[in-house]
């Protein structure tokens, strides 16, 4: 029986059989080693690592009845969009705060977009919380004030949870929608 082992570091397949033992790199000096496989292919576990970002962890993968390991690298985490305000009517000279906390764990950047029903000098802030309950910090002017209907801003994630707040500085009531886009 021959198994082709994909080595992610070289991008090539290595054929492994009872006569052609599995080459492994040493952990101390990088010199090549051979793994002696007893009763091939059923009983010899081979350990390896999965790399997620810069954090190595181990993961077992089974090929047939032979436990092996496989190198995996996670390039990035998929972004997530949350609508923070859905056609919310904000009275004159008031702020509207997002109802629920967004979980920003694993993300590095929070992008905020805003859509007004008219060219109003609205602004958006982000409130931060480490426990999802207590307001522990705020980034003011993530979207700075400006007389346009569409605006956007970006801020570095500073805590696990966040809320977006939007103001209506006008003397009339306005309808506002806003979104948050979290990326790594």
C-alpha positions in Angstrom: 0.0 0.0 0.0 1.3 3.5 -0.9 0.1 6.7 0.6 0.9 10.1 -0.9 1.7 12.6 1.9 1.3 16.3 1.0 4.0 18.4 2.6 2.7 22.0 2.8 6.2 23.5 3.3 7.5 22.2 0.0 4.1 22.0 -1.9 5.0 18.5 -3.0 3.7 15.0 -2.4 5.9 12.4 -0.7 5.1 8.7 -1.3 5.1 6.7 1.9 5.1 2.9 1.9 6.5 0.1 4.0 9.7 0.3 2.0 9.8 4.1 1.8 9.6 5.4 5.3 8.1 8.8 6.1 10.7 11.6 6.2 10.2 14.0 9.1 12.1 17.2 10.0 13.7 17.2 13.4 12.5 19.8 15.9 16.0 20.6 17.3 18.1 21.3 14.2 16.0 20.7 11.1 18.0 17.6 10.0 15.9 15.0 8.2 14.9 11.9 10.1 13.0 8.7 9.2 10.0 7.4 11.1 10.1 3.6 11.5 6.6 2.4 10.8 5.8 -0.8 12.6 2.9 -3.0 11.2 2.4 -0.4 8.5 -0.2 1.2 7.9 -2.4 0.6 10.9 -0.6 1.2 14.2 2.0 4.0 14.0 0.7 7.4 14.9 2.5 10.4 13.4 2.1 13.8 15.0 2.3 17.2 13.4 0.8 20.6 13.8 -1.8 22.9 12.4 -0.9 26.6 12.2 -3.8 29.0 12.7 -2.4 32.5 12.3 0.8 32.4 14.3 -0.6 29.9 16.9 0.5 26.3 16.4 -1.9 23.6 17.6 -2.1 19.9 16.9 -4.9 18.2 15.0 -5.2 14.5 14.2 -6.2 13.5 10.7 -7.1 9.9 9.7 -6.4 8.5 6.3 -8.0 5.1 6.2 -7.0 3.3 9.4 -3.7 5.2 9.6 -3.6 8.2 12.0 -1.5 11.0 10.5 -1.2 14.8 10.8 -1.6 17.5 8.1 -0.2 21.0 8.0 -2.9 23.7 7.6 -2.5 27.4 7.6 -5.5 29.7 8.1 -4.8 32.8 6.0 -7.6 34.9 7.5 -11.0 34.8 9.1 -14.1 35.7 7.0 -15.4 39.2 7.7 -18.8 39.7 9.3 -21.4 42.4 8.6 -23.9 43.5 11.3 -26.7 46.0 10.6 -26.6 48.2 13.6 -29.4 50.6 12.7 -32.2 49.6 10.3 -34.1 52.7 9.1 -34.0 54.1 12.7 -35.8 57.4 13.2 -33.6 59.7 15.2 -35.2 62.8 16.7 -33.5 66.2 16.3 -30.3 66.7 18.4 -30.4 63.1 19.7 -28.1 60.0 19.6 -29.2 56.4 18.7 -27.3 53.6 20.3 -27.2 50.0 18.8 -29.3 47.7 20.9 -27.1 44.6 21.1 -23.3 44.3 21.7 -21.3 42.9 18.7 -18.8 40.2 19.5 -15.5 41.4 17.9 -13.4 38.5 19.2 -10.8 37.5 16.5 -11.3 40.6 14.5 -8.8 43.5 14.3 -10.7 46.2 12.4 -14.3 47.5 12.7 -15.5 49.4 9.6 -18.7 51.5 10.0 -20.9 52.8 7.2 -23.9 55.2 7.5 -26.8 56.1 5.3 -28.9 59.2 6.1 -32.2 60.1 4.4 -30.8 63.6 3.7 -27.4 65.4 3.7 -27.1 65.8 7.5 -23.9 66.4 9.6 -24.4 63.0 11.4 -21.4 61.3 13.1 -20.9 57.8 14.5 -19.0 56.7 17.6 -18.1 53.2 18.8 -18.5 52.2 22.4 -16.3 49.4 23.8 -16.9 46.8 26.5 -14.8 43.9 27.8 -17.8 42.1 29.3 -20.6 42.9 26.9 -22.5 44.8 29.6 -20.4 47.8 30.9 -19.5 50.7 28.7 -15.7 50.9 29.2 -14.5 53.1 26.4 -15.5 55.1 23.4 -14.0 56.1 20.1 -15.5 59.4 19.1 -15.7 60.5 15.5 -15.2 57.1 13.9 -17.4 58.6 11.2 -16.7 62.4 11.6 -19.5 64.9 11.2 -20.1 66.0 7.5 -23.1 67.1 5.4 -23.5 64.0 3.1 -26.0 61.1 2.9 -23.4 58.4 2.9 -20.3 58.1 5.1 -17.8 55.5 6.3 -15.1 55.2 8.9 -12.7 52.6 10.4 -11.3 51.9 13.8 -9.0 49.3 15.4 -10.8 46.8 17.7 -10.1 47.7 21.3 -12.3 45.3 23.3 -14.2 42.1 22.7 -17.6 43.8 22.4 -18.7 47.0 20.5 -21.8 49.1 19.9 -22.3 51.8 17.2 -23.9 55.1 18.1 -25.2 57.6 15.6 -26.2 61.2 16.1 -28.7 63.5 14.4 -27.4 67.1 15.0 -30.1 68.5 12.7 -33.2 70.4 13.9 -35.5 67.9 12.1 -36.0 64.2 12.6 -34.1 61.9 10.2 -34.1 58.2 9.3 -30.7 56.5 9.5 -29.3 53.0 8.6 -25.8 51.9 9.7 -23.7 48.8 9.3 -20.5 47.4 11.0 -18.1 45.2 9.0 -15.6 43.3 11.2 -12.4 42.0 9.5 -9.1 40.5 10.7 
